[in-house]
Amino acid sequence: MPSEEMKSAPAGMLRIPDARFRMGSEHHYIEESPEHDADVTGFWIDRFPVTNEDYRRFVDATGYVTLAERELDPEQFIGADPNTLVPGSLVFQQPDGPVDLRSLSLWWVWRPGAHWRQPQGADSSVAGLTDHPVVHVAYEDALAYSVWAGKSLPTETEWEFASRGGLDGAVYTWGDEHELATIKANVWEGDFPWRSTKPHSPRTSPVGSYAANGYGLFDMTGNVWEWTQDRWWPKHQSEDATACCPPSQTRTFQSDERNANHPDMHIPERVLKGGSHLCAPNYCLRYRPAARIGQPVDSATTHIGFRCVLRDAG
């Protein structure tokens, strides 16, 4: 007989319990430190990342236009050639051979016409990709969907605890082993960014293609990075320092939300979690619960998506 909680479960979501856990890591990248105790109040979280089909329903219902689809204001890009100021987004382009891993421009290209409906550019579409995670969503695009759905974006703490699936302290969502045979996620296999040993192009996979974690959540590792609502700081801060503040719905931001790494920039960053299909041991071993990176809120790429949470009222 299902419990009352099971009966009232929101469609497509799972319940995460109240808990205290060890958050962060002292053994990998500096931004994951310090490892510390963190408290979580129970909440609901989507079993899967938001898919292209999910996002289509939102756009059809609201007429929403994502940041990557909007015309650019020349006044915000002083000195730029007006002919280059066209809507678009960043797309991964696999090099033909080994490249300098310090030069992201060797595999990331700005592609006019790239957005969530056309993930590879103007000549592409999401036909056949309805069950893949939606990509090319900037922070405000994810936030707009969450509000429409009556949900929220997760905090970094909520996201990390949920991703661990009950394996508190484990390196990966599946345990501590890393051999290729034990990797249970869509991550890069081979030599990033030029040689993939997968039988298909190194792109997103249908959600749920890999095993769920201990809580029954899918794709908490790899596939796409996922937005959280937390402001980015280069290391974990106190509760007060990481308190979330509502983002602007435009490209103008308050001065206290400036980029933590580049104070002269007026574009804040939010925390991404989970790694993506482009994470690789030889370059970006960030497909771990503790891993985190900062992303400017006005950026969208082929490897960033999101999922939502629902918190108890009151």
Summary of the structure (lengths in Angstrom):
residues: 314
radius of gyration: 19.0
end to end distance: 28.7
largest distance: 66.6
contacts: 944
relative contact order: 0.20
helix: 18%
strand: 20%
